[in-house]
Amino acid sequence: MRSLFYHANDQCSLSQDELNKLIDECGCNDRSAQETVYKYFYKEMYVICNRYAEHRHDTQTILNDGFLKAFKNIARYNNNLGQFDSWLKTIMINTAIDHTRSIKRKSNTIPIDHAPEQGNDDFGLNFIVQKQDISRHLNLLPAVTKMVINLSAFEGYPYKDIAALLGISESTARWHVGEARKKLKQSLQIK
């Protein structure tokens, strides 16, 4: 019995063997295989990158940079350690973090390490909102706050890991989550 690897956003599917063959060909710098992998995972990775980007062109930049990193390092991928889409997702998230860092370095921000913590640790939005509404409201947040809330609420990273990834303190990560929560509630007009 042939096991199929179904892609959530595509009508076509690849068996695990077909995907492994494409990955091997990508490791040999086969442009056709790279294009197939890019198209196959495009929609899923676009959604991930879009959660972290401020603007649509930033989404595309993060996505393309992420695929470039993946193709340069694809020989390091080991299918015994996990699914390829999880490996690719991690690269996209790290690329988004790098992108946000580069924006942060260019801006004149003031560290908020000593800001008081706000709210509690849970995200605390107990209502149903369509995904595009959440996305639109997340885009209203400052870049670093948006990055922290994405890592915390959507990816499940603990504050300690967020702090290490972004080079901020844990209290700053908590502050960003509290700030995002407050601003999202205001933005969504929740009392």
C-alpha positions in Angstrom: 0.0 0.0 0.0 1.4 3.3 -1.1 1.4 6.0 1.7 0.6 9.4 0.4 1.8 12.7 1.7 -1.1 15.1 1.3 -0.5 18.8 1.2 -3.3 20.7 2.9 -3.5 23.5 0.3 -3.0 21.6 -2.9 -5.1 19.2 -4.8 -2.1 17.1 -5.8 -0.3 14.9 -3.4 3.2 13.4 -3.2 4.1 10.1 -1.7 6.8 10.3 1.0 9.2 8.6 -1.6 8.4 11.2 -4.2 9.0 14.0 -1.7 12.3 12.4 -0.6 13.4 12.1 -4.2 12.6 15.8 -4.8 14.5 16.8 -1.6 17.5 14.8 -2.9 17.3 16.5 -6.3 17.1 19.9 -4.6 20.3 19.0 -2.7 21.9 18.5 -6.1 20.7 22.0 -7.1 18.1 20.7 -9.5 16.1 23.9 -10.4 13.0 21.9 -11.6 12.8 20.0 -8.3 13.3 23.3 -6.4 10.4 24.8 -8.3 8.2 21.8 -7.6 9.0 22.0 -3.9 8.4 25.8 -3.9 5.0 25.5 -5.6 4.0 22.6 -3.5 4.6 24.3 -0.1 4.0 27.9 -1.2 0.5 28.4 0.2 1.2 26.8 3.6 4.5 28.8 4.0 2.9 32.0 2.8 0.3 31.8 5.5 3.1 31.4 8.1 5.2 34.2 6.8 2.2 36.5 6.5 1.5 36.2 10.2 4.9 37.8 10.9 5.1 40.4 8.2 3.9 44.0 8.4 3.2 44.4 4.7 2.5 42.0 1.8 5.8 42.7 0.2 7.5 41.8 3.5 5.6 38.5 3.4 7.0 37.7 -0.1 10.5 38.7 1.0 10.4 36.5 4.1 9.0 33.6 2.0 11.6 33.9 -0.8 14.5 34.3 1.7 13.2 31.3 3.7 13.0 29.1 0.6 16.5 30.3 -0.4 17.9 29.3 3.0 16.0 25.9 2.8 17.5 25.1 -0.6 21.0 26.1 0.5 20.7 23.9 3.5 18.5 21.1 2.2 21.4 18.6 2.3 21.4 19.0 6.1 17.7 17.9 6.3 17.3 14.4 7.8 13.9 12.8 7.4 14.6 10.6 10.4 14.4 13.7 12.7 11.0 14.9 11.5 8.7 15.9 8.7 10.0 18.1 5.9 7.2 20.6 6.3 8.0 21.1 10.0 11.7 21.7 9.1 10.6 24.2 6.4 8.2 25.9 8.8 11.0 26.4 11.3 13.2 28.0 8.6 10.4 30.4 7.7 9.8 31.4 11.3 13.6 32.0 11.8 13.7 34.0 8.6 10.8 36.1 9.8 12.6 36.7 13.1 15.8 37.7 11.2 13.7 40.1 9.0 12.1 41.7 12.1 15.6 42.1 13.7 16.9 43.8 10.6 13.9 46.2 10.7 14.5 46.7 14.5 18.1 47.6 13.9 17.1 50.2 11.4 14.6 51.9 13.7 15.3 54.0 16.7 13.5 52.0 19.4 14.0 52.4 23.1 14.4 49.2 25.2 11.5 48.5 27.4 13.2 45.9 29.7 12.0 47.7 32.8 8.4 48.2 31.7 5.8 46.8 34.1 4.2 43.5 33.0 0.6 43.8 31.9 -2.1 41.2 31.9 -1.6 37.5 32.6 0.3 35.0 30.6 -2.6 33.7 28.6 -3.6 35.3 25.4 -7.1 35.5 26.7 -9.2 36.1 23.6 -12.3 33.9 24.1 -14.3 34.5 21.0 -14.7 33.5 17.5 -13.1 35.7 14.9 -12.4 34.9 11.3 -8.7 34.3 10.4 -8.6 37.3 8.0 -9.9 39.6 10.8 -7.2 38.4 13.2 -4.6 38.8 10.5 -5.8 42.4 9.7 -5.7 43.3 13.4 -2.3 41.7 14.0 -0.9 43.8 11.1 -1.8 46.9 13.2 0.7 45.9 15.9 4.3 47.1 16.0 6.7 44.6 14.3 8.3 43.3 17.5 5.0 43.0 19.4 3.5 41.2 16.4 6.5 38.8 16.3 6.3 38.0 20.0 2.5 37.4 20.0 2.9 35.2 16.9 5.6 33.1 18.6 3.7 32.9 21.8 0.0 32.5 20.8 0.4 30.7 17.4 3.6 28.8 17.7 3.5 28.0 21.4 7.0 29.2 22.3 7.6 29.9 26.0 8.8 33.4 27.0 12.3 32.1 27.7 12.7 30.8 24.1 11.1 34.0 22.6 13.5 36.1 24.7 16.5 34.1 23.4 15.3 34.1 19.8 14.7 37.9 19.7 17.5 39.0 22.0 15.2 40.5 24.6 14.4 39.8 28.3 11.6 37.5 29.4 9.9 40.4 31.0 10.0 42.3 27.7 8.5 39.3 25.9 5.7 39.2 28.5 5.2 43.0 28.1 4.8 42.5 24.4 2.2 39.8 24.9 0.3 42.0 27.3 0.5 45.0 25.0 -0.7 42.9 22.0 -3.6 41.5 24.1 -4.6 45.0 25.1 -4.3 46.5 21.6 -6.1 43.5 20.0 -9.0 43.8 22.4 -9.2 47.5 21.7 -8.9 46.9 18.0 -11.6 44.2 18.1 -13.7 46.4 20.3 -13.9 43.8 23.1 -14.8 45.2 26.5 
